[in-house]
Amino acid sequence: MPQDGTVISSIVHELSKTIIGGRIDKITQPEPDEIQIAIRAGGANHRLLMTTQAMAPRLHLTNISKQSPMQAPMFCMVLRKHISAGRIVEIRQPGFERIVELHIEALNEMGDRSIKTLLIEIMGKHSNIMLLDPDTNKVIDAIKHVPPSVSSVRTILPGSEYNRPPGSKANPLMADEAFFVDAVFKDNSIIQKALYLNYAGLSPILASEICIRANVLPETHSGELGKEEQARLYRAFLDTFEQIKAGDFSPHMYYDLDANAVDITALSFIMYNHFNAETYASPSKLQEAYYAKRDTGYRISQKTADLRKLISTHQERCIKKALMYDKTLKDIEGRDELRVKGELLTAYMHQIERGAETITLENFYDDNNPIKIALSHNLTPTENAQRYFKQYNKQKRTFLALREQILQNQEDIAYLDSVSQAMETVITEADIAEIRAELAEGGFVKRKYAIKGHGKNGNKNVKKQIPVKPLRFTSSDGFEIYVGKNNTQNDHLTLRQAKNHDIWMHTKDIAGSHVIIITGGSDVPERTILEGANLAAFYSKGRNSSQVPVDYVQKKYVRKPTGAKPGFVIYDRHRTVYVTPKEPAIVN
């Protein structure tokens, strides 16, 4: 129930207490579907997030600041023109709908004060952010344009008239008993469904909660309820919305037994009593916590889709090459027999009759067992022998070349496996950029995608890429442990950062991260070794396996062959420990 009317109402209540009267300092658009507004109010700085992301549209205060693009998008420029330095004079949730209006007083082009309405509609994939002129009810601009070709019902374009989303549900904050009875009880419909279909802002889950507060099963048909139960349901409905009108919110996040977030609510829900619950100080803090990981994962998934496809394509090519090489090897596995036949023909040249098509000779390489050799009747005995030598030499050259190609292909497969695994540890856009640059250096991506200090053709306006830091943990015994998030970091950790006496760890014959335990010259307890091994197994392709082998050795016994691909090293004098990976519990 992340964005029903109650959650939005709790946000409006919080914003009304926090940023009313505040002045807009800065407006940015870090994502195509997201606006951030810096506001100075009550002697403090606040940052308001508005996003129309299809999977998580929402509005709340945030502490997360994102990097803005060098060129501000058009919608951001329009907002800056009309409401920069403006003051927020009112925040409304009309009709308890999933709509929030920010009324902002700012100077217009003539230097006169005027009111503009910044509005967000939180409606899944149809969510939108618009700037309206309330005097004309016209759309000044929107973050998503909706032309007539997309929707004949509701056009959203600069200059078009603003119409609210279609629908005629009642406002639950203005409950009327006669309407309630008529809407909920008249057609013998399911109680829960009747509630959310007739009242704005009610989600199916909130409708179920109201039923449970009235001690009525949500799936009950209205015709099954007696007068007392009907009265109890109406009273539960009234009490719930009286609580909302009073601003008596209690932001909760509910977790299942595996600590997975099940739902967030603006009120304490009886129906979730069997779940673990956490109460938050404000609706914004609740939403920030709930969406932080989910939103990041969604964004990263979007921005890594092309890389994942590219890696997968190269992996498929390598597999096809391996199959082709195997077939060719089988085709030439009898090459030594060609050489033997050529030598036998040369040795027994005097026995070959010109024009013969076969000859059987004693094979002195095989205890003089007879061997039948095919001949071309158009060739002389010498030419027949040379024909076998040519075929043998050709297949020998093929084998030698194939051996190098197979080795290169195996290295490519191992490398792409390691990059594929590194994609699972991506957290930030900088992580993506580092992997993209690594692939470009290896020739798997066009070199223009490599991250440089300057832009294409020496454009110095492109921001320099900040180096990405590896994951850092502290073991139960107080030892620092570092985990590389990609092959570039793996090389840096192992070859530059780690000292000779530090412990290097890696899953045995499984793609994964390099793990370094910083020893400071001290002996490392077994518990820390096991925790390091767990990290190596967890950040590898063996994450979902059991008894994963992890090799560990002092870093001085690890070396990188000349010309080896990023992340590839060889080592000796190692030991192996077996662990079943678990999500790290030690401090990051």
Backbone hydrogen bonds, N-H to C=O, Kabsch-Sander energy under -0.5 kcal/mol:
donor,donor_aa,acceptor,acceptor_aa,energy
4,D,1,M,-0.9
5,G,201,G,-2.9
6,T,201,G,-0.6
8,I,4,D,-2.2
9,S,5,G,-2.4
10,S,6,T,-2.2
11,I,7,V,-1.7
12,V,8,I,-2.6
13,H,9,S,-2.4
14,E,10,S,-2.0
15,L,11,I,-3.0
16,S,12,V,-2.4
17,K,13,H,-1.2
18,T,14,E,-1.3
19,I,15,L,-2.8
20,I,15,L,-0.8
21,G,88,I,-3.7
22,G,19,I,-2.5
23,R,40,R,-2.6
24,I,86,G,-2.8
25,D,23,R,-0.6
25,D,38,A,-2.9
26,K,38,A,-1.3
28,T,36,Q,-2.7
31,E,34,E,-0.7
34,E,31,E,-1.8
35,I,50,M,-3.4
36,Q,28,T,-2.5
37,I,48,L,-2.4
38,A,26,K,-2.9
39,I,46,H,-3.2
40,R,23,R,-2.8
41,A,39,I,-0.6
41,A,44,A,-2.5
44,A,41,A,-1.8
46,H,39,I,-3.1
48,L,37,I,-3.0
49,L,47,R,-0.5
49,L,60,H,-3.0
50,M,35,I,-2.7
51,T,58,R,-2.4
52,T,33,D,-2.8
56,A,53,Q,-1.3
58,R,51,T,-1.9
60,H,49,L,-1.8
62,T,47,R,-2.8
65,S,63,N,-0.6
72,A,70,M,-0.6
77,M,73,P,-2.0
78,V,74,M,-2.3
79,L,75,F,-2.3
80,R,76,C,-2.4
81,K,77,M,-2.1
82,H,78,V,-2.0
83,I,79,L,-2.9
84,S,79,L,-0.6
84,S,80,R,-1.0
85,A,24,I,-1.6
86,G,83,I,-2.2
87,R,105,E,-2.8
88,I,22,G,-2.3
89,V,87,R,-0.7
89,V,103,H,-2.8
90,E,103,H,-1.3
92,R,101,E,-2.3
96,F,93,Q,-1.5
97,E,94,P,-2.2
99,I,97,E,-1.6
100,V,120,I,-2.1
101,E,92,R,-2.8
102,L,118,L,-3.0
103,H,90,E,-3.0
103,H,101,E,-0.6
104,I,102,L,-0.6
104,I,116,K,-3.2
105,E,87,R,-3.2
106,A,104,I,-0.6
106,A,114,S,-2.6
108,N,112,D,-3.0
111,G,108,N,-1.8
114,S,106,A,-2.7
116,K,104,I,-2.7
117,T,132,L,-2.2
118,L,102,L,-2.9
118,L,116,K,-0.6
119,L,117,T,-0.6
119,L,130,M,-3.1
120,I,100,V,-2.3
121,E,128,N,-2.9
122,I,98,R,-2.9
122,I,120,I,-0.6
123,M,121,E,-1.0
126,H,123,M,-2.0
127,S,124,G,-1.7
128,N,121,E,-1.6
130,M,119,L,-2.9
131,L,141,D,-2.7
132,L,117,T,-3.1
132,L,130,M,-0.5
133,D,138,K,-2.4
136,T,133,D,-0.9
137,N,133,D,-2.2
138,K,133,D,-1.1
139,V,160,S,-3.0
140,I,131,L,-2.9
140,I,138,K,-0.6
141,D,131,L,-1.3
143,I,129,I,-2.7
146,V,156,I,-2.8
150,V,147,P,-1.7
151,S,147,P,-2.1
156,I,146,V,-2.5
159,G,139,V,-3.8
160,S,157,L,-2.5
162,Y,137,N,-2.9
170,A,198,N,-2.5
174,M,171,N,-1.7
175,A,172,P,-0.7
180,F,176,D,-2.8
181,V,177,E,-2.7
182,D,178,A,-2.1
183,A,179,F,-3.1
184,V,180,F,-2.7
185,F,181,V,-1.9
186,K,182,D,-0.8
188,N,185,F,-0.7
191,I,220,T,-2.8
192,Q,218,P,-2.1
194,A,190,I,-2.6
195,L,191,I,-2.0
196,Y,192,Q,-1.8
197,L,193,K,-1.8
198,N,194,A,-1.0
198,N,195,L,-0.5
199,Y,195,L,-1.5
200,A,170,A,-3.0
202,L,199,Y,-1.1
203,S,201,G,-0.5
207,A,203,S,-2.4
208,S,204,P,-1.9
209,E,205,I,-2.3
210,I,206,L,-2.3
211,C,207,A,-1.8
212,I,208,S,-2.3
213,R,209,E,-2.5
214,A,210,I,-1.2
215,N,212,I,-1.5
216,V,211,C,-2.8
220,T,217,L,-2.1
222,S,189,S,-2.6
224,E,221,H,-2.1
225,L,222,S,-1.6
230,Q,226,G,-2.4
231,A,227,K,-2.4
232,R,228,E,-2.2
233,L,229,E,-2.3
234,Y,230,Q,-2.3
235,R,231,A,-2.4
236,A,232,R,-2.2
237,F,233,L,-2.3
238,L,234,Y,-2.7
239,D,235,R,-2.7
240,T,236,A,-2.1
241,F,237,F,-1.9
242,E,238,L,-2.3
243,Q,239,D,-2.0
244,I,240,T,-1.4
245,K,241,F,-2.5
246,A,242,E,-1.8
247,G,244,I,-1.5
248,D,243,Q,-2.5
249,F,247,G,-1.8
250,S,266,A,-3.1
252,H,265,T,-2.5
253,M,278,E,-2.3
254,Y,263,D,-2.7
255,Y,276,N,-3.1
256,D,260,N,-2.2
259,A,256,D,-1.8
262,V,254,Y,-3.8
263,D,254,Y,-1.1
265,T,252,H,-2.4
272,Y,269,F,-0.9
273,N,270,I,-2.0
275,F,272,Y,-2.1
276,N,255,Y,-1.8
278,E,253,M,-2.3
280,Y,251,P,-2.4
286,L,282,S,-1.9
287,Q,283,P,-2.6
288,E,284,S,-2.9
289,A,285,K,-2.2
290,Y,286,L,-2.4
291,Y,287,Q,-2.8
292,A,288,E,-1.5
293,K,289,A,-0.6
294,R,290,Y,-0.7
295,D,291,Y,-4.0
296,T,292,A,-1.9
297,G,293,K,-2.5
298,Y,294,R,-2.1
299,R,295,D,-2.7
300,I,296,T,-2.9
301,S,297,G,-2.3
302,Q,298,Y,-2.1
303,K,299,R,-2.5
304,T,300,I,-1.5
305,A,301,S,-0.5
305,A,302,Q,-0.7
308,R,304,T,-3.0
309,K,305,A,-2.2
310,L,306,D,-2.3
311,I,307,L,-3.0
312,S,308,R,-2.5
313,T,309,K,-2.5
314,H,310,L,-2.3
315,Q,311,I,-2.4
316,E,312,S,-2.4
317,R,313,T,-2.1
318,C,314,H,-2.4
319,I,315,Q,-2.2
320,K,316,E,-2.4
321,K,317,R,-2.5
322,A,318,C,-2.5
323,L,319,I,-2.1
324,M,320,K,-2.2
325,Y,321,K,-3.0
326,D,322,A,-2.3
327,K,323,L,-2.0
328,T,324,M,-2.3
329,L,325,Y,-2.6
330,K,326,D,-2.0
331,D,327,K,-2.0
332,I,328,T,-1.5
333,E,330,K,-0.8
335,R,332,I,-1.7
337,E,334,G,-0.7
338,L,334,G,-0.9
338,L,335,R,-0.6
339,R,335,R,-1.5
340,V,336,D,-2.2
341,K,337,E,-2.3
342,G,338,L,-2.2
343,E,339,R,-2.5
344,L,340,V,-2.6
345,L,341,K,-2.5
346,T,342,G,-1.9
347,A,343,E,-2.6
348,Y,344,L,-2.6
349,M,346,T,-1.0
351,Q,348,Y,-1.9
352,I,349,M,-1.3
355,G,379,L,-0.6
356,A,353,E,-1.9
359,I,373,I,-1.7
361,L,359,I,-0.5
361,L,371,I,-2.4
363,N,369,N,-2.2
364,F,362,E,-1.0
366,D,363,N,-1.9
368,N,363,N,-1.7
369,N,363,N,-0.7
369,N,366,D,-2.1
371,I,361,L,-2.6
373,I,359,I,-3.1
375,L,357,E,-3.3
377,H,375,L,-0.6
379,L,376,S,-1.7
384,N,380,T,-2.4
385,A,381,P,-2.0
386,Q,382,T,-2.5
387,R,383,E,-2.1
388,Y,384,N,-1.5
389,F,385,A,-1.9
390,K,386,Q,-2.6
391,Q,387,R,-2.1
392,Y,388,Y,-2.4
393,N,389,F,-2.8
394,K,390,K,-2.4
395,Q,391,Q,-2.3
396,K,392,Y,-2.4
397,R,393,N,-2.5
398,T,394,K,-2.2
399,F,395,Q,-2.4
400,L,396,K,-2.5
401,A,397,R,-2.5
402,L,398,T,-2.7
403,R,399,F,-2.3
404,E,400,L,-1.3
405,Q,401,A,-2.2
406,I,402,L,-3.1
407,L,403,R,-1.9
408,Q,404,E,-2.6
409,N,405,Q,-2.7
410,Q,406,I,-2.6
411,E,407,L,-2.1
412,D,408,Q,-2.4
413,I,409,N,-2.5
414,A,410,Q,-2.4
415,Y,411,E,-2.6
416,L,412,D,-3.1
417,D,413,I,-2.2
418,S,414,A,-1.8
419,V,415,Y,-2.2
420,S,416,L,-2.8
421,Q,417,D,-2.2
422,A,418,S,-2.1
423,M,419,V,-1.7
424,E,420,S,-0.5
424,E,421,Q,-1.3
425,T,422,A,-1.5
426,V,423,M,-0.8
432,I,428,T,-1.4
433,A,429,E,-2.6
434,E,430,A,-2.1
435,I,431,D,-2.0
436,R,432,I,-2.8
437,A,433,A,-2.4
438,E,434,E,-2.1
439,L,435,I,-2.5
440,A,436,R,-2.1
441,E,437,A,-2.4
442,G,438,E,-1.5
443,G,440,A,-1.3
444,F,439,L,-2.6
445,V,439,L,-1.1
449,Y,446,K,-2.4
450,A,447,R,-1.9
452,K,450,A,-0.6
455,G,459,N,-4.3
458,G,455,G,-1.4
459,N,456,K,-0.9
460,K,458,G,-0.6
462,V,459,N,-0.9
471,L,483,V,-2.3
473,F,481,I,-3.0
474,T,587,V,-2.0
475,S,479,F,-3.0
478,G,475,S,-2.0
481,I,473,F,-2.7
482,Y,516,I,-2.6
483,V,471,L,-2.4
484,G,514,H,-2.3
490,N,486,N,-2.5
491,D,487,N,-2.5
492,H,488,T,-2.0
493,L,489,Q,-3.2
494,T,490,N,-2.5
495,L,491,D,-2.9
496,R,492,H,-1.7
497,Q,492,H,-2.7
498,A,493,L,-2.6
502,D,499,K,-1.7
503,I,517,I,-2.1
504,W,502,D,-0.5
504,W,553,V,-3.3
505,M,515,V,-2.4
506,H,551,D,-2.1
508,K,549,P,-2.5
509,D,507,T,-0.5
510,I,507,T,-0.9
513,S,539,Y,-2.0
515,V,505,M,-2.2
516,I,482,Y,-2.4
517,I,503,I,-2.7
518,I,480,E,-2.6
518,I,516,I,-0.6
519,T,517,I,-0.8
522,S,519,T,-1.8
529,I,525,P,-1.9
530,L,526,E,-2.6
531,E,527,R,-2.0
532,G,528,T,-2.8
533,A,529,I,-2.6
534,N,530,L,-2.2
535,L,531,E,-1.8
536,A,532,G,-2.4
537,A,533,A,-2.4
538,F,534,N,-3.0
539,Y,535,L,-2.5
540,S,537,A,-0.9
540,S,538,F,-0.6
541,K,511,A,-2.6
543,R,540,S,-1.4
545,S,542,G,-2.2
548,V,579,V,-3.5
550,V,577,V,-2.8
551,D,506,H,-2.7
552,Y,575,R,-2.5
553,V,504,W,-2.1
555,K,502,D,-2.8
556,K,500,N,-1.6
557,Y,554,Q,-2.1
558,V,555,K,-2.1
559,R,570,I,-2.7
564,A,561,P,-1.9
568,F,565,K,-2.1
570,I,559,R,-3.2
572,D,557,Y,-1.1
575,R,552,Y,-2.4
577,V,550,V,-2.5
579,V,548,V,-2.0
587,V,474,T,-0.6
